[in-house]
Amino acid sequence: MSKVISTEEATRLRQQLMTMARRLRRQGSQDVLPFGLLTVLGAIDRAGGDITPSDLARNENMRSSNLASALRELEAAALIVRRPDPQDGRRVRVGLSDAGRAALASNRHLRDGWLQHALDSLAPDERAALLRAGELLERLAAID
């Protein structure tokens, strides 16, 4: 029979995950684009590169007004494109422009480069354990 995890253990894991998320965010903030705009670019990319603003707001748990402002900034910087929805001409879809894909790839490279360097400082068995933990974290994130 497996042991039930304690509140203290769950709290400690949450703190560790948040520390890592903040560190990756700090690495990504070395980019010229604000983190909030990069987050929207990433969300569009995760949605397959083409999504309605309302679906994007719902997926990312964002207020429509905040998202609308971010989308205006991204469009002004030519990082996204807006186009009519082929099924409903009253709706708009947003997608990444080539420049948007390049900006997102550059930011991911910043974060991934730091992480790769940090992982290189660990022993091989520690790296393997973290990579396995990553798979478990994906499974945890999918639980409702």
Biotite code that builds the C-alpha atoms (Angstrom):
import biotite.structure as struc

atoms = struc.array([
    struc.Atom([0.000, 0.000, 0.000], chain_id="A", res_id=1, res_name="MET", atom_name="CA", element="C"),
    struc.Atom([1.427, 3.392, -0.930], chain_id="A", res_id=2, res_name="SER", atom_name="CA", element="C"),
    struc.Atom([1.810, 6.150, 1.611], chain_id="A", res_id=3, res_name="LYS", atom_name="CA", element="C"),
    struc.Atom([-0.420, 9.200, 1.304], chain_id="A", res_id=4, res_name="VAL", atom_name="CA", element="C"),
    struc.Atom([1.665, 12.297, 0.629], chain_id="A", res_id=5, res_name="ILE", atom_name="CA", element="C"),
    struc.Atom([1.711, 14.821, 3.451], chain_id="A", res_id=6, res_name="SER", atom_name="CA", element="C"),
    struc.Atom([0.736, 18.448, 3.122], chain_id="A", res_id=7, res_name="THR", atom_name="CA", element="C"),
    struc.Atom([4.336, 19.390, 3.917], chain_id="A", res_id=8, res_name="GLU", atom_name="CA", element="C"),
    struc.Atom([5.650, 17.186, 1.088], chain_id="A", res_id=9, res_name="GLU", atom_name="CA", element="C"),
    struc.Atom([3.148, 18.649, -1.385], chain_id="A", res_id=10, res_name="ALA", atom_name="CA", element="C"),
    struc.Atom([4.058, 22.168, -0.245], chain_id="A", res_id=11, res_name="THR", atom_name="CA", element="C"),
    struc.Atom([7.770, 21.487, -0.662], chain_id="A", res_id=12, res_name="ARG", atom_name="CA", element="C"),
    struc.Atom([7.284, 20.113, -4.186], chain_id="A", res_id=13, res_name="LEU", atom_name="CA", element="C"),
    struc.Atom([5.146, 23.120, -5.139], chain_id="A", res_id=14, res_name="ARG", atom_name="CA", element="C"),
    struc.Atom([7.844, 25.468, -3.835], chain_id="A", res_id=15, res_name="GLN", atom_name="CA", element="C"),
    struc.Atom([10.527, 23.620, -5.791], chain_id="A", res_id=16, res_name="GLN", atom_name="CA", element="C"),
    struc.Atom([8.496, 23.756, -8.993], chain_id="A", res_id=17, res_name="LEU", atom_name="CA", element="C"),
    struc.Atom([7.797, 27.463, -8.528], chain_id="A", res_id=18, res_name="MET", atom_name="CA", element="C"),
    struc.Atom([11.490, 28.161, -7.919], chain_id="A", res_id=19, res_name="THR", atom_name="CA", element="C"),
    struc.Atom([12.360, 26.443, -11.196], chain_id="A", res_id=20, res_name="MET", atom_name="CA", element="C"),
    struc.Atom([9.562, 28.237, -13.068], chain_id="A", res_id=21, res_name="ALA", atom_name="CA", element="C"),
    struc.Atom([10.797, 31.607, -11.760], chain_id="A", res_id=22, res_name="ARG", atom_name="CA", element="C"),
    struc.Atom([14.372, 30.759, -12.776], chain_id="A", res_id=23, res_name="ARG", atom_name="CA", element="C"),
    struc.Atom([13.309, 29.839, -16.309], chain_id="A", res_id=24, res_name="LEU", atom_name="CA", element="C"),
    struc.Atom([11.182, 32.983, -16.489], chain_id="A", res_id=25, res_name="ARG", atom_name="CA", element="C"),
    struc.Atom([14.185, 35.060, -15.375], chain_id="A", res_id=26, res_name="ARG", atom_name="CA", element="C"),
    struc.Atom([16.286, 33.475, -18.135], chain_id="A", res_id=27, res_name="GLN", atom_name="CA", element="C"),
    struc.Atom([13.580, 34.214, -20.670], chain_id="A", res_id=28, res_name="GLY", atom_name="CA", element="C"),
    struc.Atom([13.255, 37.799, -19.487], chain_id="A", res_id=29, res_name="SER", atom_name="CA", element="C"),
    struc.Atom([16.694, 38.528, -20.952], chain_id="A", res_id=30, res_name="GLN", atom_name="CA", element="C"),
    struc.Atom([14.799, 38.759, -24.235], chain_id="A", res_id=31, res_name="ASP", atom_name="CA", element="C"),
    struc.Atom([13.759, 42.107, -25.706], chain_id="A", res_id=32, res_name="VAL", atom_name="CA", element="C"),
    struc.Atom([10.071, 41.115, -25.610], chain_id="A", res_id=33, res_name="LEU", atom_name="CA", element="C"),
    struc.Atom([8.196, 41.315, -22.309], chain_id="A", res_id=34, res_name="PRO", atom_name="CA", element="C"),
    struc.Atom([7.458, 37.950, -20.722], chain_id="A", res_id=35, res_name="PHE", atom_name="CA", element="C"),
    struc.Atom([3.682, 38.473, -20.992], chain_id="A", res_id=36, res_name="GLY", atom_name="CA", element="C"),
    struc.Atom([3.878, 38.860, -24.759], chain_id="A", res_id=37, res_name="LEU", atom_name="CA", element="C"),
    struc.Atom([6.125, 35.814, -25.037], chain_id="A", res_id=38, res_name="LEU", atom_name="CA", element="C"),
    struc.Atom([3.563, 33.873, -23.029], chain_id="A", res_id=39, res_name="THR", atom_name="CA", element="C"),
    struc.Atom([0.861, 34.772, -25.561], chain_id="A", res_id=40, res_name="VAL", atom_name="CA", element="C"),
    struc.Atom([3.117, 33.789, -28.476], chain_id="A", res_id=41, res_name="LEU", atom_name="CA", element="C"),
    struc.Atom([3.787, 30.464, -26.757], chain_id="A", res_id=42, res_name="GLY", atom_name="CA", element="C"),
    struc.Atom([0.080, 29.882, -26.177], chain_id="A", res_id=43, res_name="ALA", atom_name="CA", element="C"),
    struc.Atom([-0.678, 30.509, -29.852], chain_id="A", res_id=44, res_name="ILE", atom_name="CA", element="C"),
    struc.Atom([2.097, 28.096, -30.784], chain_id="A", res_id=45, res_name="ASP", atom_name="CA", element="C"),
    struc.Atom([0.791, 25.397, -28.396], chain_id="A", res_id=46, res_name="ARG", atom_name="CA", element="C"),
    struc.Atom([-2.641, 25.805, -30.006], chain_id="A", res_id=47, res_name="ALA", atom_name="CA", element="C"),
    struc.Atom([-1.146, 24.838, -33.341], chain_id="A", res_id=48, res_name="GLY", atom_name="CA", element="C"),
    struc.Atom([-0.337, 28.360, -34.468], chain_id="A", res_id=49, res_name="GLY", atom_name="CA", element="C"),
    struc.Atom([-3.941, 29.305, -35.281], chain_id="A", res_id=50, res_name="ASP", atom_name="CA", element="C"),
    struc.Atom([-6.688, 30.071, -32.747], chain_id="A", res_id=51, res_name="ILE", atom_name="CA", element="C"),
    struc.Atom([-9.512, 32.506, -32.010], chain_id="A", res_id=52, res_name="THR", atom_name="CA", element="C"),
    struc.Atom([-8.806, 35.135, -29.359], chain_id="A", res_id=53, res_name="PRO", atom_name="CA", element="C"),
    struc.Atom([-11.720, 33.881, -27.239], chain_id="A", res_id=54, res_name="SER", atom_name="CA", element="C"),
    struc.Atom([-10.372, 30.312, -27.301], chain_id="A", res_id=55, res_name="ASP", atom_name="CA", element="C"),
    struc.Atom([-6.913, 31.629, -26.505], chain_id="A", res_id=56, res_name="LEU", atom_name="CA", element="C"),
    struc.Atom([-8.240, 33.612, -23.529], chain_id="A", res_id=57, res_name="ALA", atom_name="CA", element="C"),
    struc.Atom([-10.115, 30.555, -22.266], chain_id="A", res_id=58, res_name="ARG", atom_name="CA", element="C"),
    struc.Atom([-7.119, 28.215, -22.727], chain_id="A", res_id=59, res_name="ASN", atom_name="CA", element="C"),
    struc.Atom([-4.763, 30.585, -20.929], chain_id="A", res_id=60, res_name="GLU", atom_name="CA", element="C"),
    struc.Atom([-7.270, 31.780, -18.312], chain_id="A", res_id=61, res_name="ASN", atom_name="CA", element="C"),
    struc.Atom([-6.755, 35.389, -19.393], chain_id="A", res_id=62, res_name="MET", atom_name="CA", element="C"),
    struc.Atom([-9.146, 38.317, -19.353], chain_id="A", res_id=63, res_name="ARG", atom_name="CA", element="C"),
    struc.Atom([-10.284, 39.292, -22.832], chain_id="A", res_id=64, res_name="SER", atom_name="CA", element="C"),
    struc.Atom([-9.192, 42.902, -22.303], chain_id="A", res_id=65, res_name="SER", atom_name="CA", element="C"),
    struc.Atom([-5.662, 41.882, -21.274], chain_id="A", res_id=66, res_name="ASN", atom_name="CA", element="C"),
    struc.Atom([-5.399, 39.505, -24.190], chain_id="A", res_id=67, res_name="LEU", atom_name="CA", element="C"),
    struc.Atom([-6.740, 42.088, -26.650], chain_id="A", res_id=68, res_name="ALA", atom_name="CA", element="C"),
    struc.Atom([-4.052, 44.537, -25.553], chain_id="A", res_id=69, res_name="SER", atom_name="CA", element="C"),
    struc.Atom([-1.322, 41.909, -25.910], chain_id="A", res_id=70, res_name="ALA", atom_name="CA", element="C"),
    struc.Atom([-2.600, 40.900, -29.351], chain_id="A", res_id=71, res_name="LEU", atom_name="CA", element="C"),
    struc.Atom([-2.565, 44.546, -30.486], chain_id="A", res_id=72, res_name="ARG", atom_name="CA", element="C"),
    struc.Atom([1.059, 44.884, -29.363], chain_id="A", res_id=73, res_name="GLU", atom_name="CA", element="C"),
    struc.Atom([2.051, 41.625, -31.048], chain_id="A", res_id=74, res_name="LEU", atom_name="CA", element="C"),
    struc.Atom([0.305, 42.623, -34.269], chain_id="A", res_id=75, res_name="GLU", atom_name="CA", element="C"),
    struc.Atom([1.945, 46.077, -34.231], chain_id="A", res_id=76, res_name="ALA", atom_name="CA", element="C"),
    struc.Atom([5.317, 44.335, -33.892], chain_id="A", res_id=77, res_name="ALA", atom_name="CA", element="C"),
    struc.Atom([4.379, 42.025, -36.811], chain_id="A", res_id=78, res_name="ALA", atom_name="CA", element="C"),
    struc.Atom([4.719, 38.951, -34.573], chain_id="A", res_id=79, res_name="LEU", atom_name="CA", element="C"),
    struc.Atom([1.179, 37.694, -35.220], chain_id="A", res_id=80, res_name="ILE", atom_name="CA", element="C"),
    struc.Atom([-1.278, 37.854, -38.100], chain_id="A", res_id=81, res_name="VAL", atom_name="CA", element="C"),
    struc.Atom([-5.049, 38.104, -37.892], chain_id="A", res_id=82, res_name="ARG", atom_name="CA", element="C"),
    struc.Atom([-7.268, 36.504, -40.502], chain_id="A", res_id=83, res_name="ARG", atom_name="CA", element="C"),
    struc.Atom([-10.970, 35.781, -40.874], chain_id="A", res_id=84, res_name="PRO", atom_name="CA", element="C"),
    struc.Atom([-12.215, 32.435, -39.625], chain_id="A", res_id=85, res_name="ASP", atom_name="CA", element="C"),
    struc.Atom([-12.980, 30.292, -42.706], chain_id="A", res_id=86, res_name="PRO", atom_name="CA", element="C"),
    struc.Atom([-16.111, 28.811, -41.048], chain_id="A", res_id=87, res_name="GLN", atom_name="CA", element="C"),
    struc.Atom([-17.463, 32.073, -39.624], chain_id="A", res_id=88, res_name="ASP", atom_name="CA", element="C"),
    struc.Atom([-16.411, 35.327, -41.270], chain_id="A", res_id=89, res_name="GLY", atom_name="CA", element="C"),
    struc.Atom([-17.498, 37.302, -38.208], chain_id="A", res_id=90, res_name="ARG", atom_name="CA", element="C"),
    struc.Atom([-14.762, 35.656, -36.155], chain_id="A", res_id=91, res_name="ARG", atom_name="CA", element="C"),
    struc.Atom([-11.039, 36.297, -36.314], chain_id="A", res_id=92, res_name="VAL", atom_name="CA", element="C"),
    struc.Atom([-8.201, 33.848, -35.897], chain_id="A", res_id=93, res_name="ARG", atom_name="CA", element="C"),
    struc.Atom([-4.688, 34.751, -34.823], chain_id="A", res_id=94, res_name="VAL", atom_name="CA", element="C"),
    struc.Atom([-1.531, 32.980, -35.842], chain_id="A", res_id=95, res_name="GLY", atom_name="CA", element="C"),
    struc.Atom([2.193, 33.437, -35.575], chain_id="A", res_id=96, res_name="LEU", atom_name="CA", element="C"),
    struc.Atom([4.015, 35.309, -38.305], chain_id="A", res_id=97, res_name="SER", atom_name="CA", element="C"),
    struc.Atom([7.459, 34.157, -39.376], chain_id="A", res_id=98, res_name="ASP", atom_name="CA", element="C"),
    struc.Atom([8.895, 36.869, -37.124], chain_id="A", res_id=99, res_name="ALA", atom_name="CA", element="C"),
    struc.Atom([6.727, 35.638, -34.242], chain_id="A", res_id=100, res_name="GLY", atom_name="CA", element="C"),
    struc.Atom([7.939, 32.070, -34.687], chain_id="A", res_id=101, res_name="ARG", atom_name="CA", element="C"),
    struc.Atom([11.532, 33.317, -34.783], chain_id="A", res_id=102, res_name="ALA", atom_name="CA", element="C"),
    struc.Atom([11.070, 35.446, -31.628], chain_id="A", res_id=103, res_name="ALA", atom_name="CA", element="C"),
    struc.Atom([9.532, 32.525, -29.779], chain_id="A", res_id=104, res_name="LEU", atom_name="CA", element="C"),
    struc.Atom([12.286, 30.154, -30.915], chain_id="A", res_id=105, res_name="ALA", atom_name="CA", element="C"),
    struc.Atom([14.930, 32.643, -29.798], chain_id="A", res_id=106, res_name="SER", atom_name="CA", element="C"),
    struc.Atom([13.378, 32.951, -26.337], chain_id="A", res_id=107, res_name="ASN", atom_name="CA", element="C"),
    struc.Atom([13.032, 29.203, -25.980], chain_id="A", res_id=108, res_name="ARG", atom_name="CA", element="C"),
    struc.Atom([16.680, 28.903, -26.971], chain_id="A", res_id=109, res_name="HIS", atom_name="CA", element="C"),
    struc.Atom([17.621, 31.288, -24.128], chain_id="A", res_id=110, res_name="LEU", atom_name="CA", element="C"),
    struc.Atom([15.733, 29.200, -21.565], chain_id="A", res_id=111, res_name="ARG", atom_name="CA", element="C"),
    struc.Atom([16.744, 25.828, -22.993], chain_id="A", res_id=112, res_name="ASP", atom_name="CA", element="C"),
    struc.Atom([20.381, 26.895, -23.218], chain_id="A", res_id=113, res_name="GLY", atom_name="CA", element="C"),
    struc.Atom([20.460, 27.833, -19.543], chain_id="A", res_id=114, res_name="TRP", atom_name="CA", element="C"),
    struc.Atom([18.731, 24.577, -18.594], chain_id="A", res_id=115, res_name="LEU", atom_name="CA", element="C"),
    struc.Atom([21.085, 22.475, -20.710], chain_id="A", res_id=116, res_name="GLN", atom_name="CA", element="C"),
    struc.Atom([24.076, 24.174, -19.086], chain_id="A", res_id=117, res_name="HIS", atom_name="CA", element="C"),
    struc.Atom([22.592, 23.669, -15.610], chain_id="A", res_id=118, res_name="ALA", atom_name="CA", element="C"),
    struc.Atom([21.824, 20.006, -16.320], chain_id="A", res_id=119, res_name="LEU", atom_name="CA", element="C"),
    struc.Atom([25.400, 19.479, -17.499], chain_id="A", res_id=120, res_name="ASP", atom_name="CA", element="C"),
    struc.Atom([26.536, 20.328, -13.954], chain_id="A", res_id=121, res_name="SER", atom_name="CA", element="C"),
    struc.Atom([24.676, 17.305, -12.575], chain_id="A", res_id=122, res_name="LEU", atom_name="CA", element="C"),
    struc.Atom([25.802, 13.707, -12.455], chain_id="A", res_id=123, res_name="ALA", atom_name="CA", element="C"),
    struc.Atom([24.402, 11.431, -15.206], chain_id="A", res_id=124, res_name="PRO", atom_name="CA", element="C"),
    struc.Atom([22.124, 9.575, -12.767], chain_id="A", res_id=125, res_name="ASP", atom_name="CA", element="C"),
    struc.Atom([20.766, 12.916, -11.456], chain_id="A", res_id=126, res_name="GLU", atom_name="CA", element="C"),
    struc.Atom([20.035, 14.100, -15.015], chain_id="A", res_id=127, res_name="ARG", atom_name="CA", element="C"),
    struc.Atom([18.255, 10.828, -15.759], chain_id="A", res_id=128, res_name="ALA", atom_name="CA", element="C"),
    struc.Atom([16.176, 11.184, -12.595], chain_id="A", res_id=129, res_name="ALA", atom_name="CA", element="C"),
    struc.Atom([15.159, 14.728, -13.555], chain_id="A", res_id=130, res_name="LEU", atom_name="CA", element="C"),
    struc.Atom([14.212, 13.692, -17.083], chain_id="A", res_id=131, res_name="LEU", atom_name="CA", element="C"),
    struc.Atom([12.046, 10.906, -15.657], chain_id="A", res_id=132, res_name="ARG", atom_name="CA", element="C"),
    struc.Atom([10.541, 13.367, -13.164], chain_id="A", res_id=133, res_name="ALA", atom_name="CA", element="C"),
    struc.Atom([9.654, 15.617, -16.104], chain_id="A", res_id=134, res_name="GLY", atom_name="CA", element="C"),
    struc.Atom([7.518, 12.825, -17.575], chain_id="A", res_id=135, res_name="GLU", atom_name="CA", element="C"),
    struc.Atom([5.769, 12.421, -14.227], chain_id="A", res_id=136, res_name="LEU", atom_name="CA", element="C"),
    struc.Atom([5.178, 16.179, -13.986], chain_id="A", res_id=137, res_name="LEU", atom_name="CA", element="C"),
    struc.Atom([3.482, 16.104, -17.385], chain_id="A", res_id=138, res_name="GLU", atom_name="CA", element="C"),
    struc.Atom([1.191, 13.348, -16.109], chain_id="A", res_id=139, res_name="ARG", atom_name="CA", element="C"),
    struc.Atom([0.440, 15.326, -12.934], chain_id="A", res_id=140, res_name="LEU", atom_name="CA", element="C"),
    struc.Atom([-0.364, 18.460, -14.938], chain_id="A", res_id=141, res_name="ALA", atom_name="CA", element="C"),
    struc.Atom([-2.932, 16.509, -16.962], chain_id="A", res_id=142, res_name="ALA", atom_name="CA", element="C"),
    struc.Atom([-4.908, 15.453, -13.859], chain_id="A", res_id=143, res_name="ILE", atom_name="CA", element="C"),
    struc.Atom([-8.099, 17.452, -13.245], chain_id="A", res_id=144, res_name="ASP", atom_name="CA", element="C"),
])
